[in-house]
Amino acid sequence: MDELINSGLVSKQIGNFTLILLRVSILMMMLPIFSSKNISPQYKVAFSVALAVLITPLVDFKLDGKEEIIITIVKEIVLAMAIGGAARLAFYAADMAGQLMSNGMSLSIATSFDPEFGQSAEVARFLGILVTLLFFIMDMHHELIAVIVKSFEVLPPGQIGMAPTMIKAIFGGSKVFTLALKLAAPVVVGMVVANLMLGLLYKAAPQINIMFVSFPIFLFVGLILMMFTLPLFFKVIAEQFNGLKDALFNTLLMARP
């Protein structure tokens, strides 16, 4: 009898571990930092397995048996996309803000390959590095791991509402544009003022080659504005990170069926 009980417990733990590993591995592909292409796949697999092993004894759930495997996988992917999108919002906003700044500073042509976001300007890469450093300084990677563990208590595998999760994922993306405009506003407004001043200069002295004069002016003004507005940049990103845990928990609560 003891052997049967033990074998039943082992089979249950194996089943739970498989579903936990499914969600953890999908989240690892969506969450910031962990999903970076700079991290080797072997490390991601090892970290996902280790985290699933640690989580399995801590959570207990039962499947009703009505959910098919494919439907469960699809629901886990949608949930991971919603959580990952909410967690990466500050990173996407910083990249978009960097693109806006680069366009204003006439640096958009100096693009290079960015493993995280694809084609990105150097300003966007610089802002991305700052956001990443602030992410680790504020210990947000530990907060994400805590959210992963908590997700199994709030939403056991197979018990995810598709419609609320998709609505949260779609409308949550609109916050990226708002946050990006906040981050890029000082430099963009400064570039607009610089363009107006150069336009007046060209009207006053048409013989000046305004194109060659404008590039160093835009670069100088843009860098000065970036330097003086970095405290504001960190403040906005820090506020976003401070509310990240609550935002992720709200996403989990909305995904309840």
FIBATI-864434 format. One record per residue: residue number from 1; residue in three letters; z, y, x of N, C-alpha, C in turn. Coordinates in steps of 0.2 Angstrom, whole numbers, always signed. Layout:
FIBATI-864434
   k   r   n_w   n_v   n_u  ca_w  ca_v  ca_u   c_w   c_v   c_u
 NUM ALA     Z     Y     X     Z     Y     X     Z     Y     X
...
This chain:
FIBATI-864434
   k   r   n_w   n_v   n_u  ca_w  ca_v  ca_u   c_w   c_v   c_u
   1 MET    +0    -6    +4    +0    +0    +0    +0    +6    +4
   2 ASP    +4    +6    +9    +4   +12   +14    -2   +13   +17
   3 GLU    -6    +8   +19   -12    +9   +22   -17   +12   +17
   4 LEU   -17   +10   +11   -21   +13    +6   -20   +20    +5
   5 ILE   -13   +22    +5   -12   +29    +4   -14   +33   +10
   6 ASN   -13   +30   +16   -15   +34   +22   -22   +35   +22
   7 SER   -26   +29   +20   -33   +30   +20   -36   +35   +15
   8 GLY   -32   +35    +9   -34   +40    +4   -33   +47    +7
   9 LEU   -27   +48   +10   -26   +55   +13   -31   +57   +18
  10 VAL   -32   +52   +22   -37   +53   +27   -44   +55   +25
  11 SER   -46   +51   +20   -53   +53   +17   -53   +60   +13
  12 LYS   -47   +62   +10   -47   +68    +7   -47   +74   +12
  13 GLN   -43   +73   +18   -43   +78   +23   -50   +79   +26
  14 ILE   -54   +73   +27   -60   +73   +30   -65   +77   +25
  15 GLY   -64   +76   +18   -68   +80   +13   -67   +87   +13
  16 ASN   -60   +89   +14   -58   +96   +14   -61   +99   +20
  17 PHE   -60   +95   +26   -62   +98   +32   -70  +100   +32
  18 THR   -74   +95   +29   -81   +96   +29   -83  +103   +25
  19 LEU   -79  +104   +19   -81  +110   +15   -78  +116   +18
  20 ILE   -72  +115   +22   -70  +121   +25   -74  +123   +31
  21 LEU   -77  +118   +35   -81  +119   +40   -88  +122   +38
  22 LEU   -90  +121   +32   -96  +123   +29   -95  +131   +28
  23 ARG   -89  +133   +25   -88  +140   +24   -87  +144   +30
  24 VAL   -83  +141   +35   -82  +144   +41   -88  +145   +45
  25 SER   -92  +140   +46   -98  +141   +50  -103  +146   +47
  26 ILE  -103  +146   +40  -108  +151   +37  -105  +158   +38
  27 LEU   -99  +159   +38   -96  +166   +39   -96  +168   +46
  28 MET   -96  +163   +51   -97  +165   +58  -104  +168   +59
  29 MET  -109  +166   +55  -116  +168   +56  -117  +175   +53
  30 MET  -112  +177   +48  -112  +183   +45  -108  +189   +47
  31 LEU  -102  +187   +50   -97  +192   +51   -99  +196   +58
  32 PRO   -96  +202   +58   -98  +206   +65   -95  +203   +71
  33 ILE   -98  +204   +77   -95  +202   +83   -97  +194   +84
  34 PHE   -94  +190   +79   -94  +183   +79  -102  +181   +79
  35 SER  -106  +185   +75  -113  +183   +73  -117  +186   +79
  36 SER  -115  +189   +83  -119  +192   +88  -123  +187   +92
  37 LYS  -129  +189   +94  -134  +184   +98  -132  +184  +105
  38 ASN  -127  +188  +107  -125  +188  +114  -120  +183  +115
  39 ILE  -117  +180  +109  -112  +174  +110  -116  +168  +109
  40 SER  -115  +163  +114  -119  +157  +114  -117  +153  +108
  41 PRO  -123  +149  +106  -122  +145  +100  -116  +139  +101
  42 GLN  -115  +137  +107  -110  +132  +108  -103  +135  +107
  43 TYR  -102  +141  +109   -96  +144  +108   -95  +145  +100
  44 LYS  -100  +147   +96   -99  +148   +89   -97  +141   +86
  45 VAL  -101  +136   +88   -99  +129   +85   -92  +127   +86
  46 ALA   -90  +128   +93   -84  +126   +95   -78  +130   +91
  47 PHE   -79  +136   +91   -74  +141   +87   -74  +139   +80
  48 SER   -80  +138   +77   -80  +136   +70   -76  +129   +68
  49 VAL   -77  +124   +73   -74  +118   +72   -66  +119   +73
  50 ALA   -64  +122   +78   -57  +123   +80   -54  +127   +74
  51 LEU   -57  +132   +71   -54  +136   +66   -53  +132   +60
  52 ALA   -59  +128   +58   -58  +123   +52   -53  +118   +53
  53 VAL   -52  +115   +59   -46  +110   +60   -40  +114   +59
  54 LEU   -39  +120   +61   -32  +123   +60   -31  +125   +53
  55 ILE   -36  +127   +49   -36  +129   +42   -34  +123   +38
  56 THR   -37  +117   +39   -37  +111   +35   -30  +109   +32
  57 PRO   -25  +109   +37   -18  +107   +34   -15  +113   +31
  58 LEU   -18  +119   +31   -14  +124   +28   -16  +125   +20
  59 VAL   -22  +123   +19   -25  +124   +12   -26  +118    +8
  60 ASP   -24  +118    +2   -25  +112    -2   -29  +114    -8
  61 PHE   -35  +110   -10   -39  +112   -16   -42  +105   -18
  62 LYS   -44  +105   -24   -47   +99   -27   -54  +102   -30
  63 LEU   -59   +98   -29   -65   +99   -33   -65   +95   -39
  64 ASP   -68   +98   -44   -68   +95   -51   -74   +90   -52
  65 GLY   -78   +89   -47   -83   +84   -46   -89   +86   -50
  66 LYS   -90   +91   -53   -95   +93   -57  -100   +97   -53
  67 GLU   -98  +100   -47  -102  +104   -43  -107   +99   -39
  68 GLU  -113  +101   -38  -117   +97   -34  -117  +100   -27
  69 ILE  -119   +96   -22  -118   +99   -15  -123  +105   -14
  70 ILE  -129  +105   -16  -133  +110   -15  -131  +117   -18
  71 ILE  -128  +116   -25  -125  +122   -28  -119  +125   -24
  72 THR  -115  +120   -22  -109  +122   -18  -111  +126   -12
  73 ILE  -117  +123    -8  -119  +127    -2  -122  +134    -4
  74 VAL  -126  +134    -9  -129  +141   -11  -123  +146   -12
  75 LYS  -118  +144   -16  -112  +148   -18  -109  +150   -11
  76 GLU  -108  +146    -7  -104  +147    +0  -109  +152    +4
  77 ILE  -115  +152    +4  -119  +156    +7  -119  +163    +4
  78 VAL  -119  +164    -3  -119  +170    -6  -112  +174    -5
  79 LEU  -107  +170    -5  -100  +172    -3  -100  +175    +4
  80 ALA  -103  +171    +8  -102  +173   +15  -107  +180   +16
  81 MET  -112  +180   +13  -116  +186   +13  -113  +192   +11
  82 ALA  -109  +191    +5  -105  +197    +2   -99  +199    +7
  83 ILE   -96  +194   +10   -90  +196   +14   -93  +199   +21
  84 GLY   -98  +196   +24  -101  +198   +30  -104  +205   +29
  85 GLY  -107  +206   +23  -110  +213   +22  -105  +218   +22
  86 ALA   -99  +217   +19   -94  +222   +18   -91  +223   +25
  87 ALA   -90  +217   +29   -87  +218   +36   -91  +221   +41
  88 ARG   -98  +221   +40  -103  +224   +44  -105  +231   +42
  89 LEU  -102  +233   +37  -104  +240   +34  -104  +245   +40
  90 ALA   -98  +246   +43   -97  +251   +48  -102  +250   +54
  91 PHE  -104  +244   +56  -109  +243   +61  -116  +245   +59
  92 TYR  -118  +243   +53  -124  +245   +50  -125  +253   +49
  93 ALA  -119  +256   +47  -119  +263   +46  -120  +267   +53
  94 ALA  -116  +264   +58  -117  +267   +65  -124  +266   +68
  95 ASP  -127  +261   +67  -134  +260   +69  -139  +265   +65
  96 MET  -138  +265   +59  -142  +270   +55  -141  +277   +57
  97 ALA  -135  +279   +58  -133  +286   +60  -136  +287   +67
  98 GLY  -136  +282   +72  -139  +283   +78  -147  +284   +78
  99 GLN  -150  +280   +73  -157  +281   +72  -158  +289   +69
 100 LEU  -154  +291   +65  -155  +298   +62  -154  +303   +68
 101 MET  -149  +302   +72  -148  +306   +77  -154  +306   +82
 102 SER  -156  +300   +84  -162  +300   +88  -168  +303   +86
 103 ASN  -169  +302   +79  -175  +306   +77  -174  +313   +77
 104 GLY  -168  +316   +76  -167  +323   +76  -168  +326   +84
 105 MET  -166  +321   +88  -166  +323   +95  -172  +322   +99
 106 SER  -177  +319   +95  -184  +317   +98  -183  +311  +103
 107 LEU  -178  +307  +102  -177  +301  +106  -180  +295  +103
 108 SER  -182  +295   +97  -184  +289   +93  -189  +285   +96
 109 ILE  -193  +288  +101  -199  +285  +104  -196  +280  +110
 110 ALA  -190  +282  +112  -187  +278  +117  -183  +272  +115
 111 THR  -186  +268  +112  -183  +262  +109  -183  +256  +113
 112 SER  -178  +252  +113  -178  +246  +116  -175  +240  +112
 113 PHE  -176  +234  +114  -174  +228  +110  -166  +228  +110
 114 ASP  -163  +228  +104  -156  +227  +103  -155  +220  +100
 115 PRO  -151  +215  +104  -150  +209  +101  -146  +209   +94
 116 GLU  -143  +214   +93  -139  +214   +87  -142  +217   +81
 117 PHE  -147  +222   +81  -150  +225   +76  -157  +225   +76
 118 GLY  -160  +222   +82  -168  +222   +83  -170  +229   +87
 119 GLN  -175  +232   +84  -177  +238   +87  -172  +244   +86
 120 SER  -169  +247   +91  -164  +252   +90  -165  +257   +96
 121 ALA  -163  +263   +94  -163  +268   +99  -157  +268  +104
 122 GLU  -157  +271  +109  -151  +271  +114  -145  +274  +111
 123 VAL  -146  +279  +107  -140  +282  +104  -137  +277   +99
 124 ALA  -141  +274   +95  -138  +269   +91  -135  +263   +94
 125 ARG  -137  +261  +100  -134  +256  +104  -127  +259  +107
 126 PHE  -127  +265  +109  -121  +268  +111  -116  +269  +106
 127 LEU  -118  +271  +100  -113  +271   +94  -111  +264   +92
 128 GLY  -115  +259   +93  -113  +252   +91  -108  +250   +96
 129 ILE  -108  +251  +102  -103  +249  +107   -97  +253  +106
 130 LEU   -97  +259  +104   -90  +262  +102   -87  +259   +96
 131 VAL   -91  +257   +91   -88  +254   +85   -86  +247   +87
 132 THR   -89  +244   +91   -86  +237   +93   -80  +238   +97
 133 LEU   -79  +243  +101   -73  +244  +105   -67  +245  +100
 134 LEU   -69  +250   +95   -64  +252   +90   -62  +246   +86
 135 PHE   -67  +241   +85   -65  +235   +81   -60  +231   +84
 136 PHE   -61  +230   +91   -56  +226   +94   -49  +230   +95
 137 ILE   -50  +236   +97   -44  +240   +98   -39  +240   +91
 138 MET   -42  +240   +85   -38  +240   +79   -37  +233   +77
 139 ASP   -38  +228   +81   -37  +221   +80   -40  +218   +73
 140 MET   -46  +221   +72   -49  +219   +66   -52  +212   +66
 141 HIS   -53  +209   +72   -55  +202   +72   -50  +197   +70
 142 HIS   -44  +199   +71   -38  +195   +68   -38  +196   +60
 143 GLU   -39  +202   +58   -39  +203   +51   -45  +198   +48
 144 LEU   -51  +198   +51   -56  +194   +48   -54  +187   +48
 145 ILE   -51  +184   +53   -49  +177   +53   -44  +176   +47
 146 ALA   -39  +181   +46   -34  +180   +41   -38  +180   +34
 147 VAL   -43  +184   +33   -47  +184   +27   -50  +177   +26
 148 ILE   -53  +174   +31   -56  +168   +30   -51  +163   +28
 149 VAL   -45  +163   +31   -40  +158   +28   -38  +159   +21
 150 LYS   -37  +166   +19   -35  +168   +13   -40  +166    +8
 151 SER   -47  +166   +10   -52  +165    +5   -52  +158    +2
 152 PHE   -49  +153    +5   -48  +146    +3   -43  +146    -3
 153 GLU   -38  +150    -2   -33  +150    -7   -35  +154   -14
 154 VAL   -39  +159   -13   -42  +163   -18   -48  +160   -21
 155 LEU   -52  +157   -17   -58  +154   -20   -59  +148   -16
 156 PRO   -57  +142   -19   -58  +136   -16   -66  +134   -16
 157 PRO   -68  +130   -12   -75  +128   -12   -77  +125   -19
 158 GLY   -83  +127   -21   -86  +125   -28   -83  +129   -34
 159 GLN   -79  +134   -33   -76  +138   -38   -78  +146   -37
 160 ILE   -84  +147   -36   -86  +154   -34   -91  +156   -40
 161 GLY   -90  +162   -42   -94  +165   -47  -100  +169   -44
 162 MET  -106  +166   -46  -112  +169   -43  -114  +176   -45
 163 ALA  -114  +178   -51  -116  +184   -53  -111  +190   -50
 164 PRO  -105  +189   -51  -100  +195   -48  -101  +196   -41
 165 THR  -102  +190   -37  -103  +190   -30  -110  +194   -28
 166 MET  -115  +192   -32  -122  +195   -30  -122  +203   -32
 167 ILE  -118  +204   -37  -118  +212   -39  -114  +215   -34
 168 LYS  -108  +212   -31  -105  +216   -26  -109  +216   -19
 169 ALA  -113  +211   -18  -117  +211   -12  -122  +217   -12
 170 ILE  -125  +217   -18  -131  +222   -19  -128  +229   -19
 171 PHE  -123  +231   -23  -121  +238   -24  -117  +240   -18
 172 GLY  -114  +235   -14  -110  +237    -8  -114  +240    -3
 173 GLY  -121  +238    -3  -125  +241    +2  -127  +248    +2
 174 SER  -125  +251    -4  -126  +258    -5  -121  +262    -1
 175 LYS  -116  +259    +1  -111  +263    +5  -113  +264   +12
 176 VAL  -118  +260   +14  -120  +261   +21  -124  +268   +22
 177 PHE  -128  +270   +17  -131  +276   +18  -126  +282   +17
 178 THR  -121  +281   +13  -116  +287   +13  -112  +287   +19
 179 LEU  -110  +282   +22  -106  +282   +28  -111  +284   +34
 180 ALA  -117  +282   +34  -122  +284   +39  -123  +292   +39
 181 LEU  -124  +295   +33  -125  +302   +33  -119  +306   +35
 182 LYS  -113  +303   +34  -107  +306   +36  -106  +306   +44
 183 LEU  -108  +301   +47  -108  +300   +54  -113  +304   +58
 184 ALA  -119  +305   +55  -125  +308   +58  -125  +316   +56
 185 ALA  -121  +318   +51  -122  +325   +48  -121  +330   +53
 186 PRO  -116  +330   +58  -116  +336   +62  -122  +336   +67
 187 VAL  -124  +331   +70  -130  +331   +74  -136  +333   +70
 188 VAL  -137  +330   +64  -143  +331   +60  -144  +339   +58
 189 VAL  -138  +341   +56  -138  +348   +54  -139  +353   +60
 190 GLY  -136  +351   +66  -137  +355   +72  -145  +355   +74
 191 MET  -148  +349   +73  -155  +349   +75  -159  +353   +70
 192 VAL  -157  +353   +64  -161  +357   +59  -161  +365   +61
 193 VAL  -155  +367   +63  -154  +374   +65  -158  +375   +71
 194 ALA  -158  +370   +76  -161  +371   +82  -169  +372   +80
 195 ASN  -171  +368   +76  -178  +368   +74  -180  +375   +71
 196 LEU  -176  +378   +67  -177  +384   +63  -177  +390   +69
 197 MET  -172  +389   +74  -172  +394   +79  -178  +394   +83
 198 LEU  -181  +388   +85  -187  +387   +89  -193  +390   +85
 199 GLY  -193  +389   +78  -198  +391   +74  -199  +399   +74
 200 LEU  -193  +402   +74  -193  +409   +74  -195  +412   +81
 201 LEU  -193  +408   +86  -195  +410   +93  -203  +409   +94
 202 TYR  -206  +404   +91  -213  +403   +91  -216  +409   +88
 203 LYS  -214  +411   +82  -217  +416   +78  -216  +423   +82
 204 ALA  -211  +424   +86  -210  +430   +90  -214  +430   +96
 205 ALA  -215  +424   +99  -219  +423  +106  -224  +417  +105
 206 PRO  -229  +418  +102  -234  +412  +101  -237  +409  +107
 207 GLN  -236  +413  +113  -239  +410  +119  -235  +405  +122
 208 ILE  -228  +404  +120  -224  +399  +123  -226  +392  +120
 209 ASN  -226  +387  +125  -228  +380  +123  -221  +377  +120
 210 ILE  -221  +378  +113  -215  +376  +110  -213  +369  +111
 211 MET  -218  +365  +111  -217  +358  +111  -213  +356  +118
 212 PHE  -215  +358  +123  -212  +356  +129  -205  +360  +130
 213 VAL  -204  +365  +127  -198  +369  +127  -193  +365  +123
 214 SER  -195  +362  +117  -191  +360  +112  -187  +353  +114
 215 PHE  -191  +349  +118  -188  +343  +120  -181  +343  +124
 216 PRO  -181  +347  +129  -174  +348  +133  -169  +352  +129
 217 ILE  -171  +356  +124  -166  +360  +120  -163  +355  +115
 218 PHE  -168  +351  +112  -165  +346  +107  -160  +341  +110
 219 LEU  -162  +339  +116  -158  +334  +120  -151  +337  +122
 220 PHE  -151  +343  +124  -145  +347  +126  -141  +348  +120
 221 VAL  -143  +351  +115  -140  +352  +109  -137  +346  +106
 222 GLY  -141  +341  +105  -139  +334  +102  -133  +331  +106
 223 LEU  -134  +331  +113  -128  +328  +117  -122  +332  +116
 224 ILE  -122  +339  +116  -116  +343  +115  -113  +342  +109
 225 LEU  -117  +341  +103  -114  +340   +97  -111  +333   +96
 226 MET  -114  +328   +99  -111  +321   +99  -105  +321  +103
 227 MET  -104  +325  +108   -98  +325  +112   -92  +328  +108
 228 PHE   -94  +334  +105   -88  +337  +101   -87  +334   +95
 229 THR   -91  +330   +92   -90  +326   +86   -88  +319   +86
 230 LEU   -87  +317   +93   -84  +310   +93   -77  +309   +90
 231 PRO   -73  +313   +91   -66  +312   +87   -67  +311   +79
 232 LEU   -72  +315   +76   -73  +314   +69   -77  +307   +68
 233 PHE   -81  +305   +73   -84  +299   +72   -79  +293   +72
 234 PHE   -74  +293   +77   -69  +288   +77   -65  +289   +71
 235 LYS   -63  +294   +68   -59  +295   +62   -62  +292   +56
 236 VAL   -69  +293   +55   -72  +290   +50   -73  +283   +50
 237 ILE   -74  +280   +56   -75  +273   +57   -68  +270   +56
 238 ALA   -63  +273   +59   -56  +270   +58   -54  +270   +51
 239 GLU   -55  +275   +47   -54  +275   +40   -57  +269   +37
 240 GLN   -64  +268   +39   -67  +262   +36   -64  +255   +38
 241 PHE   -62  +255   +44   -59  +248   +46   -52  +248   +43
 242 ASN   -48  +253   +42   -42  +253   +39   -42  +250   +31
 243 GLY   -47  +252   +28   -48  +249   +21   -52  +243   +21
 244 LEU   -54  +240   +27   -58  +234   +27   -55  +228   +24
 245 LYS   -49  +227   +25   -45  +221   +23   -45  +221   +15
 246 ASP   -43  +227   +12   -43  +227    +5   -50  +226    +2
 247 ALA   -55  +229    +5   -62  +228    +3   -64  +221    +2
 248 LEU   -62  +217    +8   -64  +210    +8   -60  +206    +3
 249 PHE   -54  +208    +2   -50  +204    -4   -52  +206   -11
 250 ASN   -55  +212   -12   -58  +214   -18   -64  +210   -19
 251 THR   -68  +209   -14   -74  +205   -14   -72  +198   -16
 252 LEU   -67  +195   -13   -65  +188   -15   -62  +188   -23
 253 LEU   -59  +193   -25   -56  +193   -32   -62  +194   -37
 254 MET   -67  +198   -35   -73  +199   -39   -77  +192   -40
 255 ALA   -77  +188   -34   -81  +182   -34   -78  +176   -38
 256 ARG   -72  +178   -41   -69  +172   -45   -73  +171   -52
 257 PRO   -74  +165   -54   -78  +164   -60   -75  +166   -66
